[in-house]
Amino acid sequence: MADTAVEPTWRSYGTRRRSARTVRVAASVTIVAATVLAVLLVPPLVQLDQQAVDLAAKLQPPSWAHPFGTDDVGRDLLLRCVHGLRVSLLVGVTAALTATVIGTAVGATAGALGGWADRGIMRLIDTFSSVPHLLLGIFIVAMFRPGVWPVVVSVGLTHWLSTARIVRAEVLSLRSRPYIDAALSGGASRLRIAVRHLLPAVLPQAALAAVLMVPHAMWHESALSFLGLGLPSHLASLGNLIQNARGSLLAGQWWPTLFPGLFLIVPTLAVAGLAGAWRERINPRRRSELML
């Protein structure tokens, strides 16, 4: 009797959990699709200059004419947020791909070679991991003028470590498979085995790492821009918009800070949610993580 009573309870719990996951994934897909459509279609369709200054309309609250209000020089915040999201997303995707390529190459090399090469590479990764990402990123961008590529290089060079660990662990598990031993017995070189067998097998994990890296890269770029070390101040990135709105927030105008913050938080959480669902599908026993 007790067992039959417990079984429906667990079934209902599992059903509710699957339903909640389905709703979460559907919401994430909707937000990501709306984000992509906005950054692709709004700038060419809306024939307005997002840099146009109108001092007579500065710091107007949200209205029909300006749904997100205006900033301290009268620029439309909705248009500025879309352009800022476009820039931040471009920087985030480029930096995430850069970090993933570096991490995949380093991790695959360490796992495929093994021995002293593996130990030396892992000690190098541990050394870099001991330095906070943001501190190392500030040091890198401080050597260049503010721009897109210094930020991409900064994020790419500071966020490949987790990808390298994941790829290395996957390669080490693959090296013990029978078909790898058969390839070695057949006279295949280590390079051929790595290119033909190991790299294709770790590509799904590397792609997942790249998707998970995009939100983190966007937050990192926004942090650098907020500190005045990222993108140029005239470029409408989300970090710059939030940084420029600090004075307005202290004066009681909340909209110049709220809407760029939502444009940063909501799409990145949606991307992280999709990546988490993807990870659960690849390996259901591991819990999904928002950041690497």
VEXROKOL-721958 format. One line per 4 residues: number of its first residue (from 1); their letters; for each residue x, z, y of N, C-alpha, C. Coordinates in Angstrom, 3 decimals, m for minus. Example, Ala and Ser with C-alpha at 12.3 -4.5 7.8 and 13.67 -1.06 7.14 Angstrom:
REM VEXROKOL-721958
1	AS	13.190:7.800:m5.690:12.300:7.800:m4.500:13.200:7.800:m3.300  12.850:7.080:m2.250:13.670:7.140:m1.060:12.900:7.870:0.030
//
This chain:
REM VEXROKOL-721958
1	MADT	0.824:0.000:m1.210:0.000:0.000:0.000:0.857:0.000:1.259  1.920:0.857:1.240:2.767:0.948:2.429:3.501:m0.357:2.673  3.988:m0.978:1.548:4.722:m2.232:1.711:3.826:m3.333:2.250  2.593:m3.381:1.757:1.681:m4.421:2.235:1.281:m4.205:3.676
5	AVEP	1.334:m2.947:4.156:1.010:m2.675:5.558:2.164:m3.026:6.473  3.392:m2.831:5.956:4.566:m3.102:6.792:4.795:m4.602:6.933  4.538:m5.375:5.866:4.832:m6.812:5.889:4.076:m7.558:6.977  2.740:m7.336:7.173:2.071:m8.024:8.290:2.624:m7.633:9.645
9	TWRS	3.081:m6.377:9.782:3.657:m5.942:11.056:4.915:m6.734:11.379  5.792:m6.873:10.369:7.009:m7.642:10.600:6.699:m9.115:10.854  5.687:m9.642:10.160:5.313:m11.039:10.391:4.806:m11.241:11.812  3.970:m10.307:12.289:3.465:m10.434:13.654:4.585:m10.290:14.670
13	YGTR	5.558:m9.396:14.372:6.694:m9.257:15.282:7.507:m10.548:15.346  7.744:m11.150:14.157:8.488:m12.403:14.140:7.748:m13.526:14.846  6.423:m13.544:14.698:5.630:m14.575:15.375:5.691:m14.407:16.883  5.571:m13.167:17.355:5.661:m12.921:18.798:7.035:m13.279:19.331
17	RRSA	8.071:m12.984:18.549:9.428:m13.300:18.995:9.623:m14.803:19.099  9.128:m15.548:18.100:9.252:m17.009:18.159:8.442:m17.583:19.310  7.271:m16.999:19.568:6.453:m17.480:20.680:7.149:m17.226:22.010  7.741:m16.028:22.162:8.466:m15.726:23.400:9.655:m16.660:23.575
21	RTVR	10.364:m16.973:22.472:11.496:m17.893:22.560:11.023:m19.287:22.952  9.894:m19.717:22.403:9.359:m21.031:22.748:8.988:m21.114:24.217  8.342:m20.064:24.733:7.976:m20.039:26.150:9.229:m20.047:27.016  10.244:m19.280:26.626:11.480:m19.224:27.399:12.185:m20.576:27.435
25	VAAS	12.238:m21.231:26.294:12.887:m22.541:26.241:12.099:m23.565:27.049  10.759:m23.530:26.942:9.940:m24.480:27.702:10.111:m24.273:29.203  10.149:m23.009:29.635:10.361:m22.736:31.059:11.742:m23.203:31.505  12.754:m22.979:30.667:14.112:m23.413:31.020:14.200:m24.927:31.118
29	VTIV	13.567:m25.635:30.179:13.566:m27.099:30.220:12.882:m27.603:31.478  11.752:m26.983:31.840:11.029:m27.402:33.040:11.875:m27.207:34.292  12.528:m26.052:34.392:13.343:m25.766:35.576:14.542:m26.704:35.651  15.207:m26.933:34.518:16.371:m27.825:34.519:15.952:m29.251:34.866
33	AATV	14.817:m29.709:34.317:14.338:m31.058:34.637:13.988:m31.176:36.112  13.316:m30.165:36.672:12.985:m30.188:38.097:14.247:m30.172:38.954  15.259:m29.427:38.514:16.524:m29.384:39.257:17.195:m30.746:39.275  17.260:m31.389:38.103:17.902:m32.709:38.024:17.151:m33.729:38.873
37	LAVL	15.832:m33.715:38.793:15.041:m34.655:39.590:15.225:m34.399:41.086  15.297:m33.131:41.462:15.453:m32.801:42.883:16.787:m33.299:43.426  17.876:m33.029:42.700:19.191:m33.423:43.212:19.390:m34.929:43.159  18.663:m35.623:42.264:18.816:m37.068:42.176:17.893:m37.832:43.116
41	LVPP	16.669:m37.333:43.310:15.662:m38.113:44.017:15.449:m37.685:45.467  15.561:m36.397:45.759:15.236:m35.944:47.118:16.168:m36.539:48.174  17.504:m36.469:48.016:18.364:m37.032:49.075:18.102:m38.503:49.383  17.956:m39.406:48.374:17.695:m40.800:48.751:16.279:m41.062:49.237
45	LVQL	15.295:m40.268:48.776:13.911:m40.518:49.168:13.573:m39.930:50.531  14.124:m38.772:50.837:13.842:m38.118:52.123:14.857:m38.622:53.144  14.407:m39.486:54.016:15.304:m40.112:54.990:15.474:m39.206:56.218  16.023:m38.027:55.972:16.298:m37.075:57.043:17.746:m36.612:56.928
49	DQQA	18.344:m36.365:58.070:19.723:m35.897:58.092:19.730:m34.380:57.925  20.281:m33.913:56.795:20.294:m32.473:56.561:21.258:m31.743:57.492  22.096:m32.482:58.234:22.994:m31.872:59.212:22.439:m31.932:60.631  21.236:m32.511:60.799:20.670:m32.669:62.143:20.359:m31.304:62.761
53	VDLA	20.848:m31.082:63.974:20.673:m29.804:64.672:19.489:m29.915:65.631  18.624:m28.895:65.607:17.477:m28.820:66.504:17.371:m27.372:66.988  18.062:m27.078:68.064:18.115:m25.701:68.550:16.747:m25.169:68.964  15.819:m26.073:69.318:14.479:m25.627:69.683:13.705:m25.102:68.486
57	AKLQ	14.141:m25.440:67.263:13.432:m25.011:66.058:14.264:m24.044:65.217  15.247:m23.376:65.795:16.136:m22.522:65.015:15.412:m21.266:64.519  15.763:m20.873:63.284:15.267:m19.656:62.634:13.746:m19.565:62.641  13.093:m20.678:62.379:11.645:m20.645:62.215:11.305:m20.202:60.804
61	PPSW	10.305:m19.335:60.625:9.921:m18.896:59.280:9.292:m20.037:58.496  9.120:m19.864:57.175:8.502:m20.913:56.358:7.141:m21.332:56.892  6.918:m22.645:56.926:5.665:m23.202:57.438:5.425:m24.531:56.730  4.283:m25.202:57.082:4.010:m26.503:56.492:5.067:m27.523:56.896
65	AHPF	5.531:m27.440:58.124:6.552:m28.390:58.584:7.896:m28.137:57.920  8.221:m26.854:57.707:9.484:m26.464:57.068:9.161:m25.428:55.993  8.922:m25.856:54.745:8.480:m24.917:53.695:9.433:m23.756:53.456  10.728:m23.951:53.674:11.697:m22.879:53.501:12.184:m22.337:54.844
69	GTDD	11.595:m22.777:55.927:12.053:m22.354:57.246:13.252:m23.161:57.713  13.871:m22.700:58.786:15.059:m23.354:59.342:16.179:m22.339:59.480  17.412:m22.858:59.640:18.560:m21.959:59.770:18.846:m21.667:61.238  20.021:m21.129:61.510:20.332:m20.655:62.858:20.576:m21.776:63.860
73	VGRD	20.637:m23.023:63.410:20.759:m24.148:64.345:19.608:m25.137:64.166  18.544:m24.717:63.495:17.341:m25.534:63.394:17.320:m26.553:62.282  18.231:m26.475:61.321:18.230:m27.429:60.209:17.225:m26.989:59.148  16.567:m27.963:58.504:15.564:m27.665:57.496:16.234:m27.076:56.254
77	LLLR	15.785:m25.875:55.855:16.437:m25.178:54.756:16.129:m25.799:53.396  14.949:m26.368:53.226:14.632:m26.995:51.945:15.590:m28.139:51.658  15.788:m28.997:52.645:16.707:m30.110:52.472:18.139:m29.624:52.299  18.509:m28.594:53.055:19.860:m28.040:52.935:20.081:m27.420:51.554
81	CVHG	19.056:m26.743:51.023:19.190:m26.124:49.699:19.337:m27.177:48.610  18.585:m28.275:48.715:18.698:m29.342:47.717:20.092:m29.960:47.757  20.585:m30.237:48.958:21.943:m30.777:49.079:22.974:m29.762:48.597  22.762:m28.476:48.911:23.691:m27.454:48.450:23.704:m27.330:46.939
85	LRVS	22.516:m27.408:46.323:22.444:m27.374:44.865:23.138:m28.584:44.264  22.999:m29.726:44.913:23.652:m30.948:44.423:25.169:m30.782:44.415  25.713:m30.247:45.507:27.162:m30.054:45.600:27.629:m28.996:44.603  26.927:m27.860:44.554:27.331:m26.785:43.645:27.231:m27.215:42.192
89	LLVG	26.202:m27.982:41.850:26.045:m28.457:40.475:27.148:m29.442:40.116  27.501:m30.323:41.056:28.595:m31.263:40.806:29.899:m30.523:40.564  30.193:m29.542:41.407:31.420:m28.758:41.238:31.380:m27.990:39.922  30.226:m27.376:39.605:30.120:m26.589:38.387:30.296:m27.421:37.129
93	VTAA	29.648:m28.589:37.073:29.753:m29.440:35.886:31.176:m29.966:35.735  31.778:m30.421:36.828:33.150:m30.947:36.751:34.131:m29.865:36.327  34.001:m28.671:36.916:34.898:m27.569:36.556:34.685:m27.129:35.113  33.426:m27.108:34.665:33.151:m26.709:33.285:33.737:m27.708:32.296
97	LTAT	33.616:m29.000:32.579:34.202:m30.013:31.699:35.720:m29.895:31.677  36.316:m29.638:32.848:37.776:m29.470:32.904:38.225:m28.291:32.066  37.547:m27.158:32.218:37.905:m25.971:31.446:37.692:m26.191:29.952  36.636:m26.909:29.585:36.351:m27.142:28.172:37.400:m28.048:27.539
101	VIGT	37.818:m29.082:28.264:38.851:m29.975:27.724:40.155:m29.201:27.512  40.546:m28.389:28.501:41.779:m27.607:28.364:41.656:m26.615:27.215  40.543:m25.881:27.180:40.368:m24.882:26.136:40.303:m25.481:24.749  39.629:m26.629:24.604:39.545:m27.277:23.291:40.913:m27.745:22.825
105	AVGA	41.680:m28.329:23.733:43.019:m28.807:23.364:43.926:m27.648:22.957  43.913:m26.580:23.743:44.787:m25.433:23.439:44.334:m24.735:22.160  43.025:m24.500:22.027:42.537:m23.810:20.841:42.737:m24.605:19.568  42.500:m25.920:19.625:42.698:m26.754:18.446:44.169:m26.812:18.060
109	TAGA	45.048:m26.870:19.063:46.478:m26.891:18.776:46.922:m25.591:18.110  46.467:m24.453:18.657:46.845:m23.169:18.074:46.331:m23.028:16.651  45.075:m23.396:16.414:44.522:m23.260:15.081:45.112:m24.218:14.078  45.420:m25.435:14.518:45.954:m26.440:13.595:47.408:m26.164:13.226
113	LGGW	48.211:m25.714:14.191:49.634:m25.477:13.914:49.852:m24.172:13.172  49.167:m23.106:13.631:49.344:m21.813:12.997:50.750:m21.262:13.214  51.093:m20.207:12.510:52.435:m19.645:12.563:52.828:m19.141:13.932  54.082:m19.367:14.271:54.615:m18.859:15.543:53.975:m19.558:16.731
117	ADRG	53.594:m20.823:16.585:52.936:m21.529:17.686:51.584:m20.890:17.998  50.835:m20.549:16.960:49.542:m19.894:17.151:49.727:m18.538:17.821  50.684:m17.769:17.354:50.919:m16.444:17.943:51.361:m16.550:19.401  52.242:m17.507:19.699:52.694:m17.672:21.080:51.558:m18.093:22.011
121	IMRL	50.716:m19.022:21.566:49.594:m19.464:22.399:48.606:m18.325:22.619  48.338:m17.534:21.590:47.404:m16.422:21.740:47.958:m15.358:22.682  49.261:m15.117:22.658:49.838:m14.156:23.613:49.707:m14.686:25.044  49.857:m16.004:25.216:49.673:m16.606:26.527:48.228:m16.437:26.995
125	IDTF	47.273:m16.647:26.090:45.865:m16.471:26.436:45.579:m15.024:26.799  46.138:m14.087:26.047:45.940:m12.668:26.357:46.515:m12.312:27.724  47.656:m12.925:28.061:48.270:m12.648:29.361:47.375:m13.124:30.495  46.861:m14.344:30.387:45.967:m14.859:31.421:44.657:m14.071:31.476
129	SSVP	44.187:m13.613:30.318:42.926:m12.872:30.280:43.031:m11.518:30.958  44.237:m10.985:31.072:44.403:m9.674:31.697:44.232:m9.722:33.210  44.258:m10.932:33.788:44.080:m11.088:35.233:42.629:m11.458:35.506  41.931:m10.766:36.419:40.531:m11.121:36.721:40.403:m12.574:37.180
133	HLLL	39.333:m13.246:36.711:39.124:m14.659:37.034:39.081:m14.898:38.537  38.327:m14.062:39.230:38.145:m14.293:40.660:39.452:m14.112:41.413  40.237:m13.119:41.037:41.517:m12.888:41.707:42.467:m14.055:41.494  42.536:m14.542:40.262:43.395:m15.687:39.988:42.875:m16.940:40.679
137	GIFI	41.533:m17.094:40.735:40.957:m18.239:41.432:41.264:m18.218:42.915  41.193:m17.042:43.524:41.535:m16.912:44.954:42.990:m17.305:45.186  43.878:m16.881:44.290:45.303:m17.219:44.434:45.516:m18.726:44.366  44.769:m19.409:43.483:44.950:m20.856:43.327:44.421:m21.608:44.544
141	VAMF	43.188:m21.297:44.980:42.606:m22.050:46.103:43.312:m21.725:47.413  43.949:m20.568:47.502:44.649:m20.214:48.739:45.848:m21.103:48.996  46.327:m21.802:47.972:47.486:m22.684:48.137:47.100:m24.056:48.672  45.797:m24.336:48.780:45.324:m25.642:49.232:44.358:m25.461:50.391
145	RPGV	44.063:m26.571:51.050:43.016:m26.561:52.052:41.653:m26.496:51.366  40.641:m25.921:52.036:39.310:m25.869:51.423:38.817:m27.270:51.076  38.298:m27.429:49.880:37.808:m28.727:49.427:37.223:m28.624:48.038  36.663:m29.723:47.563:36.017:m29.729:46.257:37.034:m29.606:45.137
149	WPVV	38.095:m30.390:45.191:39.025:m30.421:44.073:39.820:m29.132:43.909  40.250:m28.441:44.967:40.873:m27.132:44.736:39.966:m26.145:44.014  38.661:m26.181:44.322:37.723:m25.288:43.631:37.588:m25.693:42.166  37.484:m26.995:41.903:37.386:m27.473:40.522:38.627:m27.061:39.732
153	VSVG	39.807:m27.247:40.319:41.050:m26.869:39.643:41.099:m25.363:39.416  40.673:m24.600:40.422:40.687:m23.142:40.302:39.800:m22.672:39.154  38.577:m23.157:39.105:37.655:m22.743:38.044:38.123:m23.267:36.691  38.593:m24.509:36.647:39.047:m25.075:35.380:40.225:m24.332:34.790
157	LTHW	41.167:m23.904:35.643:42.371:m23.227:35.160:42.148:m21.758:34.842  41.009:m21.203:35.223:40.756:m19.782:34.967:39.655:m19.538:33.939  39.004:m20.607:33.445:37.864:m20.400:32.557:38.001:m21.118:31.215  39.210:m21.533:30.835:39.391:m22.211:29.568:39.707:m21.246:28.433
161	LSTA	39.944:m19.981:28.758:40.453:m19.038:27.770:39.438:m18.756:26.660  38.192:m18.513:27.027:37.179:m18.219:26.010:36.925:m19.424:25.116  36.913:m20.615:25.716:36.739:m21.823:24.905:37.886:m21.980:23.909  39.099:m21.690:24.345:40.250:m21.791:23.448:40.118:m20.827:22.268
165	RIVR	39.661:m19.617:22.527:39.471:m18.652:21.436:38.404:m19.129:20.448  37.286:m19.633:20.990:36.201:m20.090:20.115:36.658:m21.259:19.248  37.329:m22.234:19.857:37.781:m23.411:19.105:38.840:m23.019:18.087  39.744:m22.144:18.470:40.781:m21.693:17.524:40.146:m21.031:16.303
169	AEVL	39.185:m20.126:16.538:38.532:m19.447:15.420:37.818:m20.452:14.509  37.187:m21.454:15.102:36.497:m22.466:14.307:37.491:m23.292:13.498  38.618:m23.642:14.104:39.632:m24.431:13.394:40.225:m23.625:12.242  40.480:m22.335:12.479:41.033:m21.499:11.406:40.074:m21.403:10.224
173	SLRS	38.774:m21.340:10.502:37.805:m21.290:9.404:37.721:m22.630:8.676  37.918:m23.720:9.414:37.849:m25.045:8.788:39.076:m25.331:7.939  40.215:m24.760:8.324:41.447:m25.031:7.577:41.381:m24.543:6.135  40.512:m23.577:5.858:40.398:m23.049:4.495:39.388:m23.821:3.645
177	RPYI	38.783:m24.874:4.198:37.794:m25.639:3.436:38.491:m26.523:2.386  37.820:m26.780:1.271:38.447:m27.582:0.201:38.824:m28.997:0.633  38.015:m29.619:1.492:38.332:m31.006:1.844:39.599:m31.094:2.699  39.939:m30.019:3.423:41.204:m30.007:4.168:42.372:m29.918:3.209
181	DAAL	42.246:m29.055:2.187:43.294:m28.975:1.163:43.449:m30.304:0.436  42.324:m30.972:0.192:42.400:m32.265:m0.487:43.109:m33.299:0.382  42.850:m33.273:1.697:43.517:m34.212:2.595:45.016:m33.943:2.644  45.402:m32.654:2.671:46.827:m32.312:2.660:47.487:m32.757:1.357
185	SGGA	46.789:m32.541:0.248:47.351:m32.957:m1.042:47.482:m34.474:m1.130  46.598:m35.176:m0.419:46.669:m36.633:m0.424:47.724:m37.210:0.487  48.471:m36.357:1.194:49.564:m36.822:2.031:49.215:m37.029:3.490  48.021:m36.608:3.907:47.645:m36.768:5.318:48.465:m35.821:6.188
189	SRLR	48.862:m36.307:7.346:49.642:m35.483:8.266:48.730:m34.496:8.985  49.363:m33.470:9.594:48.586:m32.479:10.333:47.864:m33.126:11.509  48.519:m34.083:12.175:47.893:m34.758:13.308:46.655:m35.535:12.858  46.765:m36.222:11.737:45.628:m36.999:11.240:44.470:m36.070:10.849
193	IAVR	44.797:m34.971:10.219:43.754:m34.021:9.827:43.074:m33.443:11.059  43.877:m33.133:12.094:43.296:m32.567:13.308:42.371:m33.558:13.997  42.790:m34.837:14.058:42.000:m35.838:14.764:40.780:m36.270:13.959  40.953:m36.441:12.638:39.871:m36.990:11.803:38.887:m35.927:11.318
197	HLLP	39.348:m34.685:11.147:38.501:m33.678:10.510:38.222:m32.467:11.406  39.248:m31.925:12.039:39.067:m30.668:12.757:38.354:m30.858:14.091  38.836:m31.818:14.903:38.226:m32.010:16.221:36.748:m32.392:16.152  36.337:m33.356:15.302:34.893:m33.648:15.229:34.060:m32.449:14.805
201	AVLP	34.632:m31.565:13.981:33.866:m30.411:13.518:33.679:m29.353:14.600  34.623:m29.283:15.559:34.516:m28.255:16.607:33.838:m28.784:17.870  33.513:m30.077:17.902:32.886:m30.626:19.101:31.555:m29.963:19.451  30.666:m29.633:18.491:29.438:m28.929:18.882:29.696:m27.591:19.564
205	QAAL	30.662:m26.830:19.063:30.995:m25.560:19.705:31.597:m25.784:21.086  32.428:m26.836:21.224:33.014:m27.140:22.526:31.955:m27.579:23.526  30.986:m28.388:23.066:29.901:m28.817:23.951:29.052:m27.635:24.384  28.789:m26.716:23.463:28.036:m25.511:23.815:28.805:m24.671:24.827
209	AAVL	30.114:m24.566:24.635:30.934:m23.818:25.586:30.886:m24.449:26.976  30.868:m25.788:27.028:30.793:m26.477:28.321:29.474:m26.178:29.024  28.364:m26.208:28.271:27.056:m25.922:28.881:26.989:m24.489:29.370  27.500:m23.559:28.568:27.515:m22.160:28.984:28.418:m21.929:30.188
213	MVPH	29.411:m22.792:30.338:30.353:m22.624:31.435:29.780:m23.072:32.772  28.796:m23.969:32.768:28.269:m24.512:34.018:27.713:m23.425:34.941  26.824:m22.518:34.469:26.351:m21.467:35.379:27.471:m20.589:35.905  28.408:m20.238:35.025:29.516:m19.381:35.454:30.373:m20.083:36.495
217	AMWH	30.610:m21.381:36.314:31.397:m22.136:37.289:30.678:m22.222:38.632  29.355:m22.391:38.618:28.599:m22.444:39.865:28.647:m21.105:40.591  28.515:m20.004:39.848:28.618:m18.686:40.478:30.020:m18.461:41.044  31.033:m18.923:40.312:32.412:m18.753:40.778:32.641:m19.549:42.057
221	ESAL	32.147:m20.790:42.087:32.281:m21.602:43.308:31.556:m20.961:44.477  30.366:m20.425:44.236:29.611:m19.777:45.308:30.335:m18.545:45.818  30.956:m17.794:44.906:31.712:m16.611:45.336:32.897:m17.006:46.201  33.628:m18.046:45.801:34.767:m18.493:46.600:34.310:m19.017:47.966
225	SFLG	33.223:m19.783:47.993:32.717:m20.306:49.261:32.201:m19.176:50.141  31.582:m18.174:49.535:31.089:m17.031:50.307:32.241:m16.286:50.959  33.374:m16.235:50.279:34.553:m15.572:50.838:35.295:m16.457:51.836  34.846:m17.700:52.023:35.496:m18.612:52.948:36.697:m19.316:52.374
229	LGLP	36.879:m19.275:51.038:38.044:m19.886:50.393:37.681:m21.086:49.533  36.389:m21.440:49.473:35.967:m22.523:48.599:35.805:m23.829:49.326  34.584:m24.302:49.387:34.310:m25.579:50.023:34.321:m25.448:51.537  34.578:m26.542:52.274:34.569:m26.478:53.744:33.219:m25.982:54.268
233	SHLA	33.263:m25.280:55.383:32.057:m24.642:55.909:30.980:m25.649:56.302  31.365:m26.891:56.656:30.368:m27.876:57.054:29.656:m28.494:55.852  30.186:m28.287:54.642:29.599:m28.860:53.439:28.519:m27.918:52.920  27.347:m28.470:52.644:26.185:m27.651:52.266:26.243:m27.296:50.792
237	SLGN	27.060:m26.293:50.434:26.991:m25.724:49.096:26.190:m24.433:49.169  25.712:m23.958:48.038:24.881:m22.763:48.040:25.660:m21.541:48.512  26.940:m21.462:48.141:27.758:m20.353:48.618:27.921:m20.376:50.124  28.127:m21.561:50.694:28.247:m21.669:52.147:26.934:m21.312:52.844
241	LIQN	25.804:m21.738:52.277:24.513:m21.424:52.886:24.281:m19.913:52.918  24.610:m19.234:51.836:24.432:m17.779:51.799:25.400:m17.103:52.761  26.620:m17.600:52.823:27.604:m17.007:53.734:27.187:m17.186:55.188  26.663:m18.357:55.524:26.244:m18.616:56.903:25.012:m17.820:57.301
245	ARGS	24.247:m17.353:56.315:22.993:m16.645:56.602:23.169:m15.136:56.727  24.379:m14.630:56.641:24.572:m13.171:56.702:24.098:m12.594:58.029  24.441:m13.256:59.120:24.021:m12.756:60.431:22.511:m12.773:60.599  21.858:m13.806:60.073:20.403:m13.884:60.165:19.738:m12.774:59.370
249	LLAG	20.299:m12.430:58.212:19.721:m11.365:57.400:19.794:m10.029:58.128  20.897:m9.762:58.803:21.025:m8.513:59.562:20.053:m8.468:60.730  19.660:m9.636:61.241:18.711:m9.692:62.353:17.261:m9.675:61.884  17.030:m9.634:60.562:15.672:m9.551:60.038:15.107:m10.854:59.526
253	QWWP	15.841:m11.960:59.634:15.367:m13.242:59.099:15.827:m13.349:57.639  14.890:m13.217:56.705:15.226:m13.138:55.287:15.326:m14.506:54.612  14.633:m15.522:55.155:14.536:m16.800:54.441:15.848:m17.568:54.356  16.770:m17.503:55.327:18.015:m18.264:55.150:18.883:m17.752:53.993
257	TLFP	18.649:m16.500:53.576:19.405:m15.951:52.449:18.639:m16.066:51.144  17.326:m15.833:51.194:16.523:m15.795:49.972:16.503:m17.133:49.245  16.201:m18.205:49.924:15.991:m19.485:49.241:17.282:m20.073:48.669  18.423:m20.058:49.383:19.665:m20.494:48.717:20.017:m19.620:47.513
261	GLFL	19.736:m18.300:47.611:19.996:m17.435:46.475:19.144:m17.795:45.267  17.853:m18.109:45.504:16.988:m18.528:44.403:17.446:m19.860:43.819  17.875:m20.781:44.674:18.367:m22.070:44.187:19.623:m21.893:43.340  20.372:m20.840:43.570:21.559:m20.564:42.768:21.199:m19.842:41.473
265	IVPT	20.338:m18.842:41.545:20.071:m17.978:40.396:19.157:m18.654:39.372  18.038:m19.227:39.829:17.033:m19.721:38.890:17.558:m20.883:38.041  18.140:m21.957:38.613:18.627:m23.039:37.741:19.752:m22.609:36.803  20.657:m21.747:37.282:21.754:m21.329:36.404:21.250:m20.473:35.249
269	LAVA	20.262:m19.614:35.502:19.682:m18.848:34.401:18.941:m19.753:33.424  18.312:m20.813:33.936:17.624:m21.757:33.051:18.629:m22.481:32.156  19.748:m22.919:32.723:20.784:m23.570:31.914:21.337:m22.595:30.880  21.574:m21.357:31.298:22.068:m20.359:30.354:21.055:m20.087:29.254
273	GLAG	19.759:m20.098:29.583:18.734:m19.901:28.567:18.705:m21.023:27.541  18.842:m22.257:28.008:18.897:m23.389:27.068:20.134:m23.307:26.177  21.269:m22.936:26.776:22.488:m22.808:25.981:22.356:m21.690:24.959  21.694:m20.593:25.337:21.482:m19.513:24.386:20.601:m19.931:23.223
277	AWRE	19.539:m20.693:23.501:18.683:m21.202:22.421:19.458:m22.160:21.517  20.314:m22.972:22.121:21.150:m23.887:21.338:22.085:m23.102:20.420  22.688:m22.038:20.955:23.601:m21.233:20.139:22.852:m20.566:18.990  21.655:m20.056:19.238:20.882:m19.449:18.161:20.529:m20.476:17.089
281	RINP	20.348:m21.710:17.496:20.030:m22.758:16.518:21.255:m23.111:15.685  22.430:m23.146:16.336:23.659:m23.448:15.600:24.017:m22.308:14.653  23.927:m21.082:15.152:24.280:m19.911:14.354:23.275:m18.809:14.635  22.188:m18.717:13.881:21.132:m17.753:14.179:21.574:m16.299:14.077
285	RRRS	22.663:m16.019:13.361:23.073:m14.626:13.172:23.782:m14.051:14.381  24.210:m14.921:15.290:24.909:m14.453:16.488:23.962:m14.461:17.652  23.993:m13.402:18.435:23.164:m13.325:19.607:23.732:m14.227:20.697  22.860:m14.854:21.457:23.306:m15.722:22.536:23.833:m14.894:23.679
289	ELML	24.803:m15.472:24.396:25.417:m14.807:25.542:25.209:m15.679:26.761  25.055:m15.028:27.928:24.860:m15.796:29.159:26.164:m16.393:29.634  27.252:m15.641:29.486:28.508:m16.136:30.017:29.574:m16.016:28.952  30.543:m16.903:29.037:31.673:m16.837:28.128:32.675:m15.821:28.638
//
